[in-house]
Amino acid sequence: MTDQTFEPKIIAFLCNWCSYRAADMAGTARIKYNPNIRTIRVMCSGRVDPIFVMKAFALGADGVMIAGCHPGECHYIEQNYKTMRRYELLKHTLRAFGIEDHRLRLQWASAAEGVLLAKAIDEMIEQVRSLGPLNWSQYWDGAEFDEATFEKIALEHAEALEVSA
């Protein structure tokens, strides 16, 4: 597969109250965005466990977006602040495995910001497309995550990115 034919697979965890409704509003308003994204509705971005993101990559996603209410506007009071903390830790962890920062994105979008969300989706898809396929799923045969597999992935990606593992 060449980079010209590569179409990234993006998984998006969307907050029920804001970003999922923004995506719905974009669809209702016929705002076009790339179809490479598959959405998973969660009640809150704070509900997205880091293992969900790792599993998405392990099952073949080339990128993951987490989208939720703007900070201070969460329907569950302060859960999007928890999301911000988890996001930074998750980026650090993925970086240790040699996974580029642009493969994970945190996006705030209120229910009225369908245009903003559509633009963010297209932007992320272009960034991931330029990075090429992740091919992380080649290491998984349905087995659970284990330390040896993670170490192998980290070493291979670290060499590719010239990062010491």
C-alpha positions in Angstrom: 0.0 0.0 0.0 1.4 3.4 -0.9 0.9 6.6 1.0 -1.3 7.8 -1.9 -3.8 5.0 -1.3 -3.6 5.0 2.5 -6.8 6.0 4.1 -6.5 6.2 7.9 -8.9 4.7 10.3 -9.8 7.0 13.1 -11.8 6.1 16.2 -13.6 9.0 17.9 -14.9 8.8 21.5 -17.6 11.5 21.6 -19.3 12.9 24.7 -23.1 12.4 24.5 -24.0 15.9 25.6 -21.7 18.0 23.4 -19.5 16.5 20.8 -21.8 13.7 19.7 -24.5 16.4 19.3 -22.0 18.6 17.4 -21.4 15.7 15.0 -25.2 15.2 14.7 -25.6 18.9 14.0 -22.9 18.8 11.3 -24.8 15.9 9.6 -28.1 17.7 9.9 -26.6 20.9 8.4 -25.0 18.8 5.7 -21.5 19.8 6.7 -19.1 17.4 5.0 -16.2 15.8 6.7 -14.0 12.8 5.9 -15.7 9.5 6.3 -12.6 7.8 7.8 -13.9 8.3 11.3 -15.9 5.9 13.4 -17.6 7.3 16.4 -18.3 5.8 19.7 -20.7 7.7 22.0 -19.8 7.8 25.6 -21.7 9.6 28.3 -18.7 11.9 29.1 -15.2 12.3 27.8 -14.2 11.6 31.4 -15.5 8.1 30.9 -12.9 7.3 28.3 -10.5 5.0 30.0 -6.9 5.1 28.6 -7.2 1.3 27.9 -10.0 2.1 25.4 -7.5 4.2 23.4 -4.8 1.5 23.6 -7.4 -1.1 22.5 -8.5 1.0 19.6 -4.9 1.2 18.4 -4.3 -2.5 19.0 -7.4 -3.3 16.9 -6.2 -1.4 13.9 -7.0 2.3 14.4 -4.4 4.7 12.9 -5.6 7.6 15.2 -7.9 8.2 18.1 -9.9 11.4 18.9 -11.5 12.1 22.3 -14.0 14.9 22.1 -16.1 16.5 24.9 -17.6 19.5 26.4 -15.5 22.6 26.8 -13.7 22.8 30.2 -16.1 24.3 32.8 -19.2 23.2 30.8 -19.2 19.5 31.6 -22.6 18.0 32.4 -20.8 15.9 35.0 -19.2 19.0 36.7 -15.4 18.4 36.4 -14.9 15.3 34.4 -13.4 17.0 31.3 -10.6 18.2 33.6 -10.0 14.5 34.4 -9.9 14.0 30.7 -7.2 16.6 30.2 -5.0 15.0 32.9 -5.5 11.5 31.4 -4.9 12.8 27.9 -1.5 14.2 28.9 -0.5 11.0 30.6 -1.7 8.9 27.7 0.3 11.1 25.2 3.4 10.5 27.3 2.7 6.8 27.4 2.1 6.5 23.6 5.2 8.6 23.0 7.2 6.0 25.0 5.9 3.4 22.6 7.1 5.5 19.7 3.6 6.6 18.6 3.5 10.1 17.2 1.5 12.8 19.1 -0.8 13.6 16.1 -2.3 10.1 16.3 -4.2 11.1 19.5 -6.2 14.3 19.7 -8.3 15.9 22.4 -11.0 18.2 21.0 -13.6 20.4 22.8 -16.8 21.0 20.9 -20.1 22.2 22.2 -23.4 20.9 20.7 -23.5 24.1 18.5 -20.0 23.6 17.1 -20.6 21.1 14.3 -18.5 23.1 11.9 -15.6 23.2 14.4 -15.8 19.4 15.0 -16.0 18.6 11.3 -12.9 20.8 10.7 -11.0 19.1 13.5 -11.9 15.7 12.1 -10.6 16.6 8.6 -7.5 18.1 10.1 -6.7 15.0 12.2 -7.3 12.7 9.2 -4.9 14.7 7.1 -2.2 14.7 9.9 -2.6 10.9 10.3 -2.6 10.3 6.5 0.7 12.1 6.3 2.1 9.9 9.1 1.1 6.7 7.2 -0.4 3.5 8.7 0.4 2.7 12.3 0.2 -1.1 11.7 0.0 -1.8 15.4 -2.6 -4.5 14.9 0.0 -6.8 13.3 1.2 -7.6 16.8 -2.1 -8.7 18.1 -3.8 -12.0 17.4 -6.7 -11.5 19.8 -4.4 -11.9 22.8 -4.5 -9.5 25.7 -1.9 -6.8 26.1 1.3 -8.1 27.5 4.6 -6.5 28.5 6.7 -8.4 25.8 4.5 -7.2 23.0 4.5 -3.6 24.2 8.3 -3.7 24.5 8.6 -5.1 20.9 6.3 -2.4 19.6 8.1 0.4 21.5 11.6 -0.7 20.2 10.5 -0.9 16.6 8.7 2.5 16.7 11.5 4.1 18.7 14.0 3.1 16.0 11.7 4.5 13.3 11.4 7.8 15.2 15.0 7.9 16.4 13.9 8.0 20.0 15.8 6.0 22.6 13.6 3.4 24.2 
